[in-house]
């Protein structure tokens, strides 16, 4: 998959509106840490004592331009020296896809990161939020995390991003501690040696791996010759060997003392890899099929294959882990049973054990805990700690709407001001929202029309749903490399169509010519047209519903609804909003200051200037 960064599109920049031209040229800075502030779960960082409530501007100054000026001045007075700010959602838990979760040797802390600004550090004991880490990003963009690692002694945290950098944080203070820049592509795998002195880095594409000395950041090994992305790395327990997997189907083991390389081409693409605690066996997770393999680390010959029954060709067991005592093998991935993914388990000799079941979506990483359980990170997104019996010790699920499987249940009114949807995947728990209120209802809307039009009379679109090769009249549509098509809406007169893909939203004309393409905050799971095909309404994987102009792709309005079905916030790109009190805590500004800890500032701090239901209510009318 393409793991280049995807920025959240805020067409009218709060950076310009609130902080002026200085925000367009941010100063270089290192990664920064946000430290949790209990007991308030939404605040990611200690903030100064609350200032006095701002004075309500007089009635004659309620013009939007004046309010934005006042908001800028108020923000400057609260946080002088800010160099960058942008609107973002923060529910206190992961809201976008998780890619990786790591744990220290003593099982005290968990680091979990994915496709959003915040990488969170949790207490492994009870799931308490300890800190939130954030790496720098350019204005209007978001650097995403695709790999995490914490040194066995817990003193160093490493985050690999989509821009070719590894960011280091102190494992005790959570402050930034330098970074490695200039890698040729996204960092897809990280692993510390048992003594914490070496860090292995896997790179997307055909760029192979690097090994660095952690204290000096000195490069000690550069290994190329890869035919595709590296997704798995593991040092042997004694630190003498490094095993790597790749999408090119080759498993590689490097002898770090002699420099010798042992390699074997597998029958399937390999992803995860793990030495047994005694170093005598090598466990390999495969992306294709329903099996894992146990190899001899010296010759890479198969000692045994552990296979399970599967129902779908897409099933796999791509994530693997040994128990800490080496007596149990764990494997998971995209393996569904009765609607749930399972962690399949075997004894060291291959005898099946009862499976664990908890997450709905693909398992991205597995780690063994100190008491025989497992740490799971999945694309739900979810991070969870299970005990030795498979019972959750703690879990953190996203608080977003899940738009998976909602093409039939995601419907809008003719003018686009009312939208109906399910709070859960496949359209369960129907709710509706009215922009005209604005208001949220736990009942269906009365004025919505049918869902998106997906069949045209003038042309033929095929393979557009969950397929990497959508076609128009038999010709491949020009998507970004490794993108998968996810959703479709065709104009009533066949003059254009909107195609949602993994990292993009496209408008094409009937010949397949691209009119526009925008980067998206999450996978566009559902898309439809409204207001005489002048508005595009999209349900994204980050849980937001967004309204865009069909002719340009420019965002007009955005909505986030907490999965409790009570709290919500609706906002314009320049920051005017309406919502419940807690909704005003969920939406806020991610604000950076040079050499200082960044802060998430809830938008309620500027409620006197930006809470404006009237402006929000008429945003769609004014856009057309």
C-alpha positions as CSV (number, residue, x, y, z in Angstrom):
1,X,0.0,0.0,0.0
2,X,1.1,3.6,-0.6
3,X,1.9,5.1,2.8
4,X,2.8,8.6,1.7
5,X,1.3,11.2,3.9
6,X,-2.3,12.3,3.4
7,X,-3.1,15.7,4.7
8,X,-6.5,16.7,6.2
9,X,-7.9,19.3,3.7
10,X,-8.9,22.6,5.4
11,X,-9.5,24.8,2.4
12,X,-9.8,28.1,4.3
13,X,-6.7,27.8,6.5
14,X,-7.1,28.5,10.1
15,X,-3.4,29.1,10.0
16,X,-3.9,32.1,7.8
17,X,-7.2,33.1,9.5
18,X,-6.0,32.9,13.1
19,X,-2.2,33.3,13.0
20,X,-1.5,35.3,9.9
21,X,1.2,34.9,7.2
22,X,3.8,33.6,9.6
23,X,2.1,30.2,9.6
24,X,2.9,29.7,5.9
25,X,6.6,29.5,6.6
26,X,7.0,27.4,9.8
27,X,10.5,27.1,11.2
28,X,12.2,23.7,11.2
29,X,11.7,21.8,14.4
30,X,12.2,18.4,15.8
31,X,9.4,16.0,17.0
32,X,7.5,17.0,20.0
33,X,5.6,15.3,22.8
34,X,2.2,16.0,24.2
35,X,1.9,15.0,27.8
36,X,-1.5,13.8,29.1
37,X,-3.3,16.0,31.6
38,X,-5.6,13.8,33.8
39,X,-8.4,13.8,34.6
40,X,-9.6,15.6,31.5
41,X,-9.5,12.9,28.8
42,X,-9.7,15.3,25.9
43,X,-6.7,17.5,26.9
44,X,-3.6,15.9,25.5
45,X,-1.1,18.3,27.2
46,X,-0.8,20.4,30.3
47,X,-2.1,23.8,29.6
48,X,-1.9,27.1,31.6
49,X,-4.5,27.9,34.2
50,X,-7.8,28.6,32.4
51,X,-8.0,32.3,31.5
52,X,-11.0,34.4,32.4
53,X,-13.9,33.8,30.0
54,X,-13.5,36.1,27.1
55,X,-15.9,39.0,26.9
56,X,-18.7,38.5,24.4
57,X,-18.1,40.9,21.5
58,X,-20.7,43.6,21.1
59,X,-23.6,43.0,18.7
60,X,-22.2,45.4,16.1
61,X,-19.0,43.4,15.8
62,X,-20.6,40.0,14.9
63,X,-19.5,40.2,11.3
64,X,-17.5,37.0,10.5
65,X,-14.4,38.8,9.4
66,X,-14.3,40.8,12.7
67,X,-14.9,37.6,14.7
68,X,-12.0,35.9,13.0
69,X,-9.7,38.8,13.9
70,X,-10.9,38.7,17.5
71,X,-10.3,35.0,17.6
72,X,-6.8,35.4,16.3
73,X,-6.0,38.0,18.9
74,X,-7.4,35.9,21.7
75,X,-5.5,32.8,20.6
76,X,-2.3,34.9,20.4
77,X,-2.9,36.1,24.0
78,X,-3.3,32.6,25.3
79,X,-0.5,31.0,23.4
80,X,2.1,33.6,22.2
81,X,4.6,32.5,19.6
82,X,2.5,29.9,17.9
83,X,3.9,29.0,14.4
84,X,1.3,26.6,13.2
85,X,-2.3,25.6,13.9
86,X,-4.9,23.5,12.2
87,X,-8.4,22.1,12.9
88,X,-8.4,18.5,14.1
89,X,-10.5,15.9,15.9
90,X,-9.4,14.5,19.3
91,X,-11.6,12.0,21.1
92,X,-8.9,10.9,23.5
93,X,-8.5,7.6,21.7
94,X,-7.2,6.6,18.2
95,X,-9.7,7.8,15.6
96,X,-8.0,6.6,12.4
97,X,-6.4,3.4,11.3
98,X,-3.8,1.9,13.7
99,X,-0.7,0.5,12.0
100,X,1.5,-0.5,15.0
101,X,1.6,-1.1,18.7
102,X,4.7,-1.9,20.7
103,X,5.5,-2.8,24.3
104,X,8.6,-2.7,26.5
105,X,10.1,-5.9,28.0
106,X,8.7,-5.3,31.4
107,X,5.2,-4.9,30.0
108,X,4.6,-1.5,31.6
109,X,3.9,0.7,28.5
110,X,2.3,0.4,25.1
111,X,3.0,2.8,22.2
112,X,0.3,2.8,19.5
113,X,0.4,4.8,16.3
114,X,-1.4,5.2,13.0
115,X,-2.9,7.6,10.5
116,X,-3.5,10.6,12.7
117,X,-1.3,13.2,14.4
118,X,-1.4,11.6,17.8
119,X,0.7,8.5,18.8
120,X,-0.5,7.5,22.3
121,X,1.4,5.9,25.1
122,X,-0.8,3.8,27.4
123,X,-0.2,2.0,30.7
124,X,0.0,-1.7,29.9
125,X,-1.4,-2.4,33.3
126,X,-4.8,-0.6,33.1
127,X,-4.9,1.3,29.8
128,X,-4.5,4.7,31.3
129,X,-3.3,7.4,28.9
130,X,0.3,8.4,29.9
131,X,1.3,10.7,27.0
132,X,0.6,11.7,23.5
133,X,3.5,12.0,21.0
134,X,3.4,14.1,17.9
135,X,5.8,14.6,15.0
136,X,6.1,17.7,12.9
137,X,4.0,18.2,9.8
138,X,3.7,20.8,7.1
139,X,0.8,23.3,7.2
140,X,-2.4,21.7,5.8
141,X,-0.8,18.2,5.9
142,X,-0.5,15.4,8.4
143,X,2.5,13.2,8.9
144,X,1.3,9.6,9.6
145,X,2.9,7.0,11.7
146,X,3.4,3.5,10.1
147,X,5.7,1.8,12.6
148,X,6.5,2.1,16.3
149,X,9.0,0.6,18.7
150,X,10.0,0.9,22.3
151,X,13.4,-0.3,23.5
152,X,13.3,-3.3,25.8
153,X,14.3,-1.2,28.8
154,X,11.6,1.4,27.9
155,X,14.1,4.3,27.7
156,X,13.7,5.1,24.0
157,X,10.6,5.3,21.8
158,X,11.0,5.3,18.0
159,X,8.3,6.3,15.5
160,X,8.6,5.7,11.7
161,X,6.6,8.1,9.5
162,X,5.4,8.3,5.9
163,X,8.0,10.9,5.0
164,X,11.1,8.8,5.5
165,X,12.0,9.8,9.1
166,X,12.5,8.1,12.4
167,X,11.6,10.2,15.4
168,X,13.0,9.5,18.9
169,X,11.4,10.3,22.2
170,X,12.7,9.8,25.8
171,X,10.7,7.0,27.3
172,X,10.5,8.6,30.7
173,X,9.8,12.3,30.0
174,X,8.3,11.7,26.5
175,X,10.2,14.7,25.2
176,X,11.7,14.7,21.7
177,X,15.2,13.2,21.4
178,X,16.3,13.7,17.8
179,X,15.4,12.0,14.6
180,X,16.9,10.3,11.5
181,X,15.9,12.0,8.3
182,X,16.5,11.5,4.6
183,X,15.4,7.8,4.3
184,X,14.3,7.2,0.7
185,X,10.7,6.3,1.5
186,X,8.2,5.6,4.2
187,X,9.3,3.7,7.3
188,X,7.3,0.5,7.4
189,X,9.1,-1.5,10.2
190,X,11.2,-0.8,13.3
191,X,12.8,-3.1,15.8
192,X,15.2,-2.6,18.7
193,X,17.9,-5.2,19.6
194,X,17.6,-6.9,23.0
195,X,20.2,-4.6,24.6
196,X,18.5,-1.5,23.0
197,X,21.8,-0.4,21.3
198,X,20.7,-1.1,17.7
199,X,17.6,-0.1,15.8
200,X,16.6,-1.8,12.5
201,X,14.6,0.2,10.0
202,X,12.5,-1.3,7.2
203,X,11.6,0.9,4.2
204,X,8.7,1.0,1.7
205,X,9.5,0.2,-1.9
206,X,12.7,-1.5,-3.0
207,X,15.0,0.3,-0.6
208,X,15.7,-2.5,1.9
209,X,16.7,-2.0,5.5
210,X,19.1,0.1,7.6
211,X,20.5,-0.6,11.1
212,X,21.6,2.3,13.3
213,X,23.4,2.6,16.6
214,X,20.9,4.1,18.9
215,X,23.2,6.3,21.1
216,X,25.1,7.8,18.1
217,X,22.5,7.3,15.3
218,X,25.5,6.0,13.3
219,X,24.6,3.8,10.3
220,X,26.1,0.3,10.7
221,X,24.3,-1.7,8.0
222,X,22.6,-0.8,4.7
223,X,21.1,-3.8,3.0
224,X,19.4,-3.5,-0.4
225,X,18.4,-6.0,-3.1
226,X,14.8,-6.0,-2.0
227,X,12.1,-6.4,-4.7
228,X,9.4,-4.7,-2.7
229,X,8.5,-3.3,0.7
230,X,9.9,-4.5,4.0
231,X,7.2,-5.1,6.5
232,X,8.8,-7.3,9.3
233,X,12.0,-7.1,11.3
234,X,13.2,-9.0,14.3
235,X,16.6,-9.3,16.0
236,X,17.6,-12.6,17.4
237,X,17.6,-12.8,21.3
238,X,21.4,-12.6,21.4
239,X,21.5,-9.8,18.9
240,X,23.7,-11.6,16.4
241,X,21.1,-12.0,13.6
242,X,18.4,-9.8,12.0
243,X,15.5,-11.4,10.2
244,X,13.4,-9.5,7.6
245,X,10.4,-10.1,5.5
246,X,9.3,-8.4,2.3
247,X,6.4,-8.2,-0.1
248,X,8.8,-9.8,-2.7
249,X,8.2,-13.1,-0.9
250,X,11.8,-13.4,0.3
251,X,12.7,-14.1,4.0
252,X,16.2,-12.8,4.8
253,X,18.4,-13.5,7.8
254,X,21.5,-11.3,8.2
255,X,24.5,-12.4,10.4
256,X,25.5,-9.1,11.9
257,X,29.0,-10.4,12.9
258,X,30.1,-12.1,9.7
259,X,27.9,-10.1,7.3
260,X,26.5,-13.4,5.7
261,X,23.0,-13.4,4.3
262,X,20.7,-16.4,4.2
263,X,17.6,-16.0,2.0
264,X,14.6,-18.1,1.0
265,X,11.8,-17.3,-1.4
266,X,8.5,-18.3,0.0
267,X,5.3,-19.3,-1.8
268,X,3.4,-16.4,-0.4
269,X,4.2,-12.7,0.5
270,X,5.6,-12.6,4.0
271,X,4.8,-9.8,6.4
272,X,5.6,-10.4,10.1
273,X,8.5,-12.4,11.6
274,X,9.6,-13.4,15.1
275,X,12.5,-15.4,16.6
276,X,11.4,-17.8,19.4
277,X,12.7,-16.6,22.8
278,X,15.5,-19.1,22.7
279,X,16.4,-18.2,19.1
280,X,16.0,-21.8,17.8
281,X,12.9,-21.2,15.6
282,X,11.7,-18.4,13.3
283,X,8.0,-17.7,12.9
284,X,6.7,-16.1,9.7
285,X,3.3,-14.6,9.1
286,X,2.0,-14.7,5.5
287,X,-0.2,-12.3,3.7
288,X,-1.5,-14.8,1.2
289,X,-3.4,-17.8,2.5
290,X,-4.4,-19.3,5.8
291,X,-1.1,-20.5,7.3
292,X,2.0,-19.5,9.2
293,X,5.4,-21.2,8.9
294,X,8.0,-22.1,11.5
295,X,11.5,-22.1,10.0
296,X,15.0,-23.1,11.0
297,X,16.8,-19.8,11.5
298,X,20.1,-21.2,10.1
299,X,18.9,-22.9,6.8
300,X,15.4,-21.3,6.6
301,X,13.9,-24.7,5.9
302,X,10.3,-25.2,7.0
303,X,10.1,-27.2,10.2
304,X,6.3,-27.1,10.3
305,X,3.3,-25.3,8.7
306,X,0.4,-24.3,10.9
307,X,-2.8,-24.1,8.8
308,X,-6.4,-23.2,9.5
309,X,-9.6,-23.6,7.6
310,X,-10.7,-20.4,5.9
311,X,-13.8,-19.1,4.1
312,X,-12.4,-16.3,1.9
313,X,-9.5,-16.0,-0.5
314,X,-8.5,-12.7,1.2
315,X,-8.0,-14.4,4.6
316,X,-4.5,-14.4,6.0
317,X,-2.5,-14.7,9.2
318,X,-0.1,-11.9,8.7
319,X,0.8,-10.9,12.3
320,X,2.6,-13.4,14.6
321,X,4.1,-13.6,18.1
322,X,5.6,-16.1,20.4
323,X,4.6,-16.2,24.1
324,X,7.3,-15.0,26.4
325,X,8.1,-18.5,27.5
326,X,8.3,-19.7,23.9
327,X,5.6,-22.4,24.4
328,X,2.7,-20.8,22.5
329,X,2.4,-19.4,19.0
330,X,-0.1,-16.6,18.2
331,X,-1.2,-15.5,14.7
332,X,-3.8,-13.2,13.4
333,X,-4.5,-10.9,10.5
334,X,-7.6,-10.8,8.2
335,X,-9.1,-14.0,9.5
336,X,-12.8,-13.8,10.1
337,X,-15.1,-16.1,12.1
338,X,-18.7,-15.2,12.7
339,X,-17.9,-11.6,11.9
340,X,-14.9,-11.3,14.3
341,X,-11.2,-11.6,13.6
342,X,-9.5,-14.3,15.7
343,X,-6.1,-14.8,17.2
344,X,-5.3,-18.3,16.4
345,X,-3.0,-20.2,18.8
346,X,-0.9,-23.4,18.8
347,X,1.5,-25.0,21.2
348,X,5.2,-24.9,20.3
349,X,4.8,-28.4,18.7
350,X,1.8,-27.3,16.6
351,X,-1.2,-28.6,18.6
352,X,-4.1,-26.2,18.2
353,X,-5.3,-24.1,21.2
354,X,-8.6,-22.2,21.7
355,X,-8.6,-19.0,19.7
356,X,-9.0,-15.5,21.1
357,X,-11.7,-13.2,19.6
358,X,-12.1,-9.5,20.0
359,X,-11.6,-7.2,17.0
360,X,-13.7,-6.7,13.9
361,X,-11.1,-5.5,11.4
362,X,-7.6,-6.6,10.3
363,X,-5.0,-7.2,13.0
364,X,-2.0,-5.0,12.3
365,X,0.3,-6.2,15.1
366,X,0.6,-8.7,17.9
367,X,2.9,-8.7,20.9
368,X,3.2,-11.2,23.7
369,X,2.6,-10.0,27.3
370,X,4.4,-11.0,30.4
371,X,1.5,-13.1,31.8
372,X,0.8,-15.2,28.6
373,X,-1.7,-12.8,27.0
374,X,-1.3,-10.7,23.9
375,X,-1.4,-7.0,22.9
376,X,-3.4,-6.4,19.7
377,X,-3.6,-3.4,17.4
378,X,-6.2,-3.5,14.6
379,X,-7.6,-1.3,11.9
380,X,-11.0,-0.9,13.6
381,X,-9.1,1.1,15.1
382,X,-8.6,-0.7,18.4
383,X,-5.7,-1.4,20.8
384,X,-6.4,-4.1,23.5
385,X,-4.6,-6.1,26.1
386,X,-5.8,-9.7,26.6
387,X,-4.9,-12.0,29.5
388,X,-3.8,-15.6,29.1
389,X,-7.4,-16.7,28.7
390,X,-8.2,-14.2,26.0
391,X,-10.3,-11.9,28.2
392,X,-9.8,-8.2,27.7
393,X,-7.8,-6.5,30.5
394,X,-8.5,-3.2,28.7
395,X,-9.5,-2.0,25.3
396,X,-9.6,1.3,23.5
397,X,-12.0,1.4,20.5
398,X,-12.5,4.5,18.3
399,X,-15.4,6.7,19.0
400,X,-16.2,7.4,15.4
401,X,-19.1,6.4,13.1
402,X,-18.1,3.3,11.0
403,X,-19.2,3.8,7.4
404,X,-18.1,0.4,6.2
405,X,-20.9,-1.3,4.2
406,X,-23.2,1.7,4.3
407,X,-23.8,2.4,0.6
408,X,-27.5,1.6,0.9
409,X,-28.0,3.3,4.3
410,X,-26.1,6.5,3.7
411,X,-28.7,8.9,2.2
412,X,-29.1,12.6,1.8
413,X,-32.0,15.0,1.1
414,X,-32.3,16.6,-2.3
415,X,-30.8,19.8,-1.1
416,X,-28.0,18.1,0.9
417,X,-29.0,19.6,4.3
418,X,-30.2,16.3,5.8
419,X,-28.2,13.1,5.9
420,X,-29.2,9.6,7.2
421,X,-26.7,6.9,8.2
422,X,-25.9,4.1,10.6
423,X,-23.8,4.7,13.6
424,X,-22.2,1.3,13.1
425,X,-21.0,-0.6,10.1
426,X,-23.5,-2.1,7.7
427,X,-26.0,0.6,8.7
428,X,-26.8,-0.5,12.2
429,X,-28.3,2.1,14.7
430,X,-29.8,4.5,12.1
431,X,-29.5,8.2,12.9
432,X,-30.0,11.4,11.0
433,X,-28.6,14.9,11.1
434,X,-30.1,18.2,9.9
435,X,-27.8,21.0,8.9
436,X,-30.8,23.4,9.0
437,X,-31.2,22.8,12.7
438,X,-28.5,22.0,13.2
439,X,-29.5,18.9,15.1
440,X,-28.9,15.2,15.6
441,X,-31.7,12.6,15.8
442,X,-31.8,9.0,16.7
443,X,-34.5,8.4,14.1
444,X,-34.4,8.2,10.3
445,X,-34.8,11.4,8.3
446,X,-38.1,12.1,6.7
447,X,-36.9,13.8,3.5
448,X,-33.9,11.8,2.3
449,X,-33.8,10.3,-1.1
450,X,-32.1,7.2,-2.4
451,X,-28.4,6.5,-2.0
452,X,-25.7,7.2,-4.6
453,X,-26.3,6.4,-8.3
454,X,-23.8,3.8,-9.3
455,X,-25.0,2.8,-12.9
456,X,-24.7,5.1,-15.9
457,X,-26.5,5.0,-19.2
458,X,-23.6,6.5,-21.3
459,X,-20.7,4.5,-19.9
460,X,-19.9,1.4,-17.9
461,X,-18.0,1.5,-14.6
462,X,-16.8,-1.8,-13.2
463,X,-14.6,-3.1,-10.3
464,X,-15.0,0.2,-8.4
465,X,-15.9,-1.3,-5.0
466,X,-12.9,-2.5,-2.9
467,X,-10.9,-3.2,-6.0
468,X,-7.5,-1.8,-7.0
469,X,-8.4,-1.9,-10.7
470,X,-11.6,0.0,-11.5
471,X,-12.4,0.3,-15.2
472,X,-14.4,2.7,-17.4
473,X,-15.7,1.0,-20.5
474,X,-13.0,-1.6,-20.0
475,X,-10.1,0.8,-19.5
476,X,-8.3,1.1,-16.2
477,X,-8.9,4.4,-14.4
478,X,-5.7,6.3,-13.5
479,X,-5.5,6.0,-9.7
480,X,-2.5,6.6,-7.5
481,X,-0.2,3.6,-7.3
482,X,-1.5,0.9,-4.9
483,X,-4.8,2.7,-4.4
484,X,-8.0,0.7,-4.0
485,X,-11.3,2.1,-5.2
486,X,-13.9,2.2,-2.5
487,X,-17.0,4.2,-3.4
488,X,-18.8,5.8,-6.3
489,X,-21.5,8.4,-7.2
490,X,-22.5,9.2,-10.8
491,X,-24.2,12.5,-11.8
492,X,-27.8,12.3,-12.9
493,X,-27.0,13.3,-16.4
494,X,-23.8,11.2,-16.7
495,X,-21.7,14.3,-17.1
496,X,-19.2,13.2,-14.4
497,X,-18.7,10.8,-11.5
498,X,-17.0,10.9,-8.2
499,X,-14.7,8.0,-7.2
500,X,-13.5,7.5,-3.7
501,X,-10.2,5.6,-3.3
502,X,-7.8,4.8,-0.5
503,X,-6.1,8.1,-0.2
504,X,-8.0,10.3,-2.7
505,X,-11.3,11.5,-3.9
506,X,-11.5,12.0,-7.7
507,X,-13.9,13.6,-10.2
508,X,-13.7,12.1,-13.7
509,X,-15.6,13.0,-16.9
510,X,-17.3,10.3,-19.0
511,X,-14.0,9.8,-21.0
512,X,-12.0,9.1,-17.8
513,X,-10.2,12.4,-17.8
514,X,-9.6,13.6,-14.2
515,X,-11.2,17.0,-13.4
516,X,-9.8,17.1,-9.9
517,X,-8.2,15.0,-7.2
518,X,-8.0,15.8,-3.4
519,X,-6.2,14.1,-0.6
520,X,-8.6,12.9,2.1
521,X,-8.6,12.5,5.9
522,X,-9.5,8.9,5.6
523,X,-10.8,6.3,3.2
524,X,-14.0,7.7,1.5
525,X,-16.3,4.7,2.4
526,X,-19.5,6.2,1.1
527,X,-20.1,9.1,-1.4
528,X,-23.2,10.6,-2.9
529,X,-24.4,13.8,-4.7
530,X,-27.0,16.4,-3.7
531,X,-28.2,19.9,-4.6
532,X,-28.6,19.2,-8.3
533,X,-25.3,17.4,-8.3
534,X,-23.5,20.5,-7.1
535,X,-22.6,19.1,-3.7
536,X,-20.6,15.9,-2.9
537,X,-21.4,14.4,0.5
538,X,-18.8,11.9,1.8
539,X,-18.6,9.6,4.8
540,X,-14.9,9.1,5.6
541,X,-13.1,6.4,7.6
542,X,-12.1,9.0,10.3
543,X,-15.9,9.2,11.1
544,X,-16.5,12.6,9.6
545,X,-19.2,13.5,7.1
546,X,-18.0,16.3,4.7
547,X,-19.7,18.4,2.1
548,X,-17.7,19.6,-0.9
549,X,-18.3,21.6,-4.0
550,X,-18.7,19.2,-6.9
551,X,-17.0,21.5,-9.4
552,X,-13.8,22.0,-7.4
553,X,-13.7,19.5,-4.6
554,X,-13.3,22.4,-2.1
555,X,-14.7,21.6,1.4
556,X,-17.7,23.6,2.6
557,X,-18.8,21.9,5.8
558,X,-17.7,19.0,8.1
559,X,-19.5,17.0,10.8
560,X,-18.2,14.6,13.5
561,X,-20.6,12.6,15.6
562,X,-19.5,10.6,18.7
563,X,-20.6,7.0,18.5
564,X,-22.6,7.6,21.7
565,X,-25.2,9.2,19.4
566,X,-25.4,12.3,21.6
567,X,-22.4,14.6,21.1
568,X,-21.5,16.2,17.8
569,X,-19.8,19.2,16.2
570,X,-20.4,20.8,12.8
571,X,-17.9,23.3,11.4
572,X,-16.8,25.4,8.5
573,X,-13.2,25.4,7.1
574,X,-12.5,28.8,8.7
575,X,-13.5,27.5,12.2
576,X,-17.1,28.6,12.8
577,X,-19.0,25.8,14.5
578,X,-22.1,24.6,16.2
579,X,-22.4,21.5,18.5
580,X,-22.9,20.1,21.9
581,X,-20.6,21.2,24.8
582,X,-18.6,18.0,24.5
583,X,-18.5,18.3,20.8
584,X,-16.7,21.6,21.3
585,X,-14.1,19.7,23.3
586,X,-13.7,17.1,20.5
587,X,-12.9,19.7,17.8
588,X,-10.0,21.9,18.3
589,X,-6.7,23.4,17.1
590,X,-3.4,21.5,17.1
591,X,-1.1,24.3,17.9
592,X,2.7,24.3,17.7
593,X,5.2,26.7,19.2
594,X,8.9,26.7,18.5
595,X,10.9,24.6,21.0
596,X,7.7,24.0,23.1
597,X,5.3,21.2,23.7
598,X,2.4,21.3,21.1
599,X,-1.1,21.6,22.5
600,X,-4.6,20.5,21.5
601,X,-6.8,23.5,22.2
602,X,-10.5,22.7,22.2
603,X,-12.5,25.1,20.1
604,X,-14.7,26.0,23.1
605,X,-11.7,28.2,24.2
606,X,-12.8,30.5,21.3
607,X,-16.5,29.9,21.6
608,X,-17.3,33.6,22.1
609,X,-16.0,34.3,18.6
610,X,-16.4,31.0,16.6
611,X,-19.6,29.4,18.0
612,X,-22.0,30.6,15.4
613,X,-24.8,28.2,14.4
614,X,-26.2,30.9,12.0
615,X,-23.0,30.9,9.9
616,X,-22.8,27.1,9.9
617,X,-26.5,26.7,9.1
618,X,-26.2,28.7,5.9
619,X,-22.8,27.4,4.8
620,X,-24.3,25.1,2.2
621,X,-26.6,27.8,0.8
622,X,-23.7,30.3,0.5
623,X,-21.5,27.7,-1.2
624,X,-23.9,27.2,-4.1
